[in-house]
Amino acid sequence: MKIDIVSDAICPWCYIGKRRLEQALVQAPQPDLETGWRPFQLNPEMPAEGMDRKDYLRAKFGDSAGGRNYDRITEVGREVGIPFAFDRIKRTPNTILAHRLIRYATREHHQDAVVETLFRGYFTEGEDIGNLETLARLAASAGLDAGKVAAYLAGAEDDDTIRAEDAFARQIGISGVPCFIIDRQYAISGAQPPEAFVEVFDLARKSGEAEADIV
């Protein structure tokens, strides 16, 4: 089974969705599972240096709505074992560098570890994941070589590819994340409960068996 996960590293529901997917895979393990994290920018017009968090929230939600939204996310986070600490976040970053790091980590077979490290760093430790030096340090904690990561991020490799894949996701109708695409046939939009994933796993398995019978 192949699961493509369209996500952004600063999307709290993507972190929750990751946990719920993990719960679903405990309930219904999938042999020969392959996962791939695909880029999507929640804020494609974000300046390269990011924005002050308070200014970002004020622009996005107004003076009070943001707090109510994050209270709900914090509550759901506790249910899946994520100790969200939004008060630690001082800047909302541009996530191009984070997406490039994930792509680099994929080639080094550290993709899942890096994705988890980015989510944890941003949402529980308040790390600025738009900062090159911070990303290199986080990458090292996930098993990559910090120097090689820093050199890669200092260049432009994969930049155009990330932007093109982000644009393609929007072209095929993805307007919010997370979006989980199962075997390129079934899509789960949002951080759905584990049972929703299990149901789609079953559909994908039956579809695969039917195709095998035809062949």
N, C-alpha and C positions, 0 to 999 in steps of 0.2 A: 504494500500500500504506500502511496505517495501523498503527503500532505504539504501543500504550499500555504504558507501563512503570510498574508499581506498585513504589514504592521508598521508602526512607528515606535521608536525607542522612548518617546515621551508620552505615549498613550497609556494611561492607567488601565483602561479596559483591555488593552492588549496583554498587559501583565496578568490581569485576572483571567483572561481567556487562555493564556499559557498554562496557568495552574489548573483550570477546568479541563483542558485537553489532557494534561498529565493525569488527572483523576480518572478521566474516561479510559485512558490507556491502561490504568491499573485494573479497572473493571473489565475491560475487554482488550487484552493485549493483542497487538497486530504483528504477525510475523513479517520479517523483511520490511520493516517500516523505514521509510525515507522521508525526512522533513526538510523543508527549505524555507527560509525566511526571506520574504520579498519586500522591497522598499515601498513606502508610502509616506509622504510628508504631510502632517496635519497642517503645517504652516509653510507652504512652499515659498511664500514671499518674505519669510523671516530674514532679517539682515544676517550676514555671515557671522557677526559677533554676537548674535542673540539679542535678547531684551531683558531688562530688569523684570523680575517676576511680578512685582506689584503692578507695574505699568502694563504688562501683558494681560494680567487678569482683569484689570480695569477696562482695557480696550475690548476684551473678549466678552466679559460678563456684566460689566457695569460695576457698581460699588458693592453689591451684596450677593448677587445670584451665584457667583463663583464659590463662595463659602458653602452654600447649601449643597451645590453639586458635589463638592469634594467630601462633605460629611457622608453622603451616601456611598461614595467610592470607598472611603475609609472603612465604613461598616462592612461592605461586601469583601474588602480586602482581608479583614480579620477572619471572615468565614473561610477563606481559602489559605490562610497563613501568611499573608503579606502585611507587614507592619508599615503601611504608608506613613510617611513623615513629610507631608507637603510643606510644613513650616520651615524645613531645612533647605528647600529649594530657593535659591536667590536669583537665578537667571533661567529663562526659558531659551534653550539653544536652537540654533539652526541644526538640523539632524543629518545633513549630507555627510559629514565626516563619520558620524556613527554608522550610517548605512554602508559607507565604504569600508569601515572596519569589519562589519559583519560579512561583507563580500570577501574581504581578505581572509577572515577567519574560516570561511567555507572552504577555501582552497587548502587551508592548513588543518582541516578536520577538527576545528574548535568552534564551529558556529554556535551550537546550543549553549556552550559554556560562556561565550562572549555575549550572546543575547541576554542570558540570565544575569551576567555581571553588569551589563548596561542598565537593565531594568532596576536591579537592586541598588546600583550606585546612584542612579538618579532619584528614585522614588523613596529610598529609605536612608540614604546618606547625603542627599543633596549635592551630588557631584555635578559639575558643569560638563556634560558630555558633548558639548560643542567645542571644547578646548583640546587641542592636539596633545599637549603634555598629559592631561588628565586621561585621555583615551589610551595613550601608550601605557600609562601606569595600570589602568584597569585591564588592558589586554594582557599585561604581564601576569596579573593575578589570575587570569583565566588560562594561563599556560603558553602564551605567545611570547616572542622576543620583543621587548619594548623598543629596542633600537631599530629593528627592522620595521616595526609598526610605525614608528615616528617618521622614518624615511619614506615609507609608502604614503602616509597621510600628508606629508609635506608636498607631494607631487599631485598630479591630477588623474592618476590611473583609476579607472572605473567611474569617474565622475559623470561622464556623459551617459554611461550605461545605466547608472542609478537613476538619473533624471528621466531617461527614456522609459525605464520600467515603471517609474512613478506615473508618468504621463499615460502609459499603456493601461495601467490599472484603472485610471479614470475613464479612459476611452471605452473600456468594456463594462463600465457601469459601477465600479467600486467608488463610492463616495465617502465611506467611513470605514474605520478599522476597529477591531480585527476582522479579517475575512479569511476563513479557512476553506481551501479548495481541496476536496478529496478526490484523488485519482482523476483529476481534471474533468470530473463529471458533476460533482455535487458541491454546493457552496453552503457554508454556515456563516452567517453574518452576525457579528457581535459576540460577546462573551457568554455564550449559551451554557446552560447546565450540562454536566457530564452526560446525562441521559440523552441529550440531543445528539452529541457526538456518537454515542454508542449506536443510536438508531441509524445514523448515516453510515457508520462502519458496516452495519448489517446490510444496508442497501447496496453499498459498494461491493461487498463480498458476493451477494447474490447476483449482481450484475456481472461480476467477473466470472462466476461459475456458469452463468448462462452463455457468455461469450465463448468460454472454453468448450461447452457442449456443442455449440454451433460449429466451431473449428473441428 
